[in-house]
Amino acid sequence: MAKIYVYLQFYTSLIRSFLFRLIVKNTGDLTVLGKVTILNSHNLKVGNNVSINHGVYINALGSISIGNNVSISAKAMIISTGLDPNKIKEKKHINKSIVIGDDVQIGAGAIILPGIHIGNNIIIGAGSVVTKSIDSNQIVAGNPARKIRDI
């Protein structure tokens, strides 16, 4: 019974990855593992060798670019839009692009907010909230995410 389950998991992942490529026009080689929510897919660009795990939420209203060799762990959120604090009654949104570089690992439950630029060779710890851009070659973690050390 375990072998059947593993095969079903594998083929389900292949089907999800294929469907993802149909929905997101600018995408390279990627693997989708589990259920993923993507809003405004027309503003999403995905590089090669990208893996997106179960429960990931991506809202690309303000545009999102994901580089090569990126791993997005379970239940991470990448959100390129938010409410304008000066116009809350009108529920007006501000959209800002997010750029994620190459060789980035986003930990489980991490949140990346609008307007963030993440450099190359970055590890973002599980549960981190990224409120400011991150230069290359770092490990960051926490709420808000802070530099732990250089890589």
Disulfide bonds with the S-S distance in Angstrom:
none
